[in-house]
Every structure is written in structure tokens, then in C-alpha cells.
Amino acid sequence: MESTEQNKRLVRRFYEEIDKGNFDVIDELVAEQKLSRVDFIKMDIEGAEKNALKGARATLNHFRPHMSISSEHLPDDVQKIPAVVREIEPAYRLEYADCQDQGSRVTPLVLQFF
């Protein structure tokens, strides 16, 4: 039970910090909590994904977690989010998930990194 409550507190703090414009919060939380592993990161934070990823540089390099990142908020998300991830950790493999048919093209709504 403590683990679940701790996770809820961390998620609340993450969103509070993002709302304040502090995008280094992932690396800060991982270091502060002395986490021994980070296996998965899911982001759907209304266009702040690129900045939040930049604030997870040490976490991505050290733990190389799988990620599911929303790419539907800003027009350049589908191109820019993978570029940010590759700049941090080039070994990530990208797959598209939850795509939307927009008539003349298909747009990925979620990017998955392995």
C-alpha cells in the first residue's frame, strides 16, 4: 500500500512542477527518491512532453525505460519528440500507436519507444 501512495504523491508532484514550468522534475524525482529502477514512462501532458523529456535526460540514459508519449498536442510533436529522444539516447526504437485517419493522411497520436 505504501508503494501505491508514494506513487500517487510522486505523480501529483510531477504535475505540480510541470504546471510551475519546472521541466527537470523527472531526473529530480528519480534522484530524490533514490529509485533503483525506472521501467516505463507515460506522458500525456498537453504539449509539455518535449520539455519534460529534456528534464529526464539522466533517467533515460541510466535506466532506458520504455516510453509511451502523447504526440497529438502540438503540430510538430510527431517529428520533434523522436528528435528529442534520439538526441538524448540514440538507441531507442520508435513505434507508432493509436493513429488517427485524417482523410489524406494518418497521424500517430502516441509514440512508443523501446
C-alpha positions in Angstrom: 0.0 0.0 0.0 2.8 2.4 0.8 4.2 2.0 -2.7 0.9 3.0 -4.2 0.5 6.0 -2.0 4.1 7.0 -2.7 3.5 6.7 -6.5 0.4 8.9 -6.2 2.4 11.5 -4.3 5.1 11.5 -6.9 2.6 11.8 -9.8 0.9 14.7 -8.0 4.3 16.4 -7.5 5.2 15.8 -11.1 2.1 17.6 -12.4 2.5 20.4 -9.9 6.1 21.0 -11.0 5.2 20.9 -14.7 2.4 23.5 -14.0 5.1 25.7 -12.5 7.3 25.3 -15.5 9.9 23.1 -13.9 10.7 20.5 -16.6 13.7 18.9 -14.8 11.3 17.1 -12.5 11.8 13.6 -13.7 15.5 13.5 -13.0 15.0 15.4 -9.8 12.3 12.9 -8.6 14.4 9.8 -9.5 17.4 11.2 -7.7 15.5 12.4 -4.7 13.6 9.1 -4.3 16.8 7.1 -4.9 14.9 4.9 -7.3 16.8 1.7 -8.2 14.9 1.3 -11.4 12.6 3.1 -13.8 10.9 0.7 -16.3 8.2 2.8 -18.0 7.4 6.4 -18.5 4.0 7.5 -19.9 3.4 11.2 -20.8 0.3 13.0 -21.9 1.0 16.5 -20.5 -0.7 18.7 -23.0 2.3 19.8 -25.2 4.9 19.8 -22.5 6.3 16.4 -23.5 9.4 17.7 -25.2 10.5 19.8 -22.3 9.7 17.0 -19.8 11.8 14.6 -21.8 14.7 17.0 -21.7 14.3 17.0 -18.0 14.6 13.2 -17.9 18.0 13.0 -19.7 19.8 11.3 -16.8 16.9 8.9 -16.2 16.7 7.9 -19.9 20.4 7.4 -20.2 20.8 5.4 -17.0 17.6 3.3 -16.9 16.5 3.4 -20.6 12.8 2.9 -19.7 10.2 2.0 -22.3 8.0 5.1 -23.0 4.6 5.9 -24.3 4.4 9.6 -25.3 1.4 11.5 -26.5 2.0 13.2 -29.8 -1.3 14.9 -30.5 -1.0 18.3 -28.8 1.3 20.3 -31.0 1.6 20.2 -34.8 5.4 19.3 -34.7 5.1 16.6 -31.9 5.4 13.7 -34.3 8.7 15.0 -35.7 10.2 16.8 -32.6 9.5 14.3 -29.9 11.5 11.5 -31.6 14.3 14.0 -32.3 14.5 14.9 -28.6 14.6 11.3 -27.6 17.2 10.4 -30.2 19.4 13.3 -29.1 19.3 12.0 -25.5 19.5 8.3 -26.3 20.0 7.3 -29.9 19.5 3.6 -29.3 15.7 4.0 -28.7 13.5 2.3 -31.3 10.3 4.1 -32.2 6.9 2.6 -33.0 3.6 4.5 -33.7 0.5 3.5 -31.8 -3.1 4.8 -31.7 -3.1 6.5 -35.1 -5.9 8.7 -36.4 -7.1 8.7 -40.0 -7.4 12.3 -41.2 -8.6 11.5 -44.7 -5.4 12.3 -46.7 -3.0 11.1 -44.1 -2.7 9.0 -40.9 -1.4 10.8 -37.8 0.1 8.9 -34.8 -1.4 10.0 -31.5 1.0 8.0 -29.4 4.7 7.3 -29.9 6.2 4.3 -28.2 9.9 4.0 -27.5 11.7 0.7 -26.7 
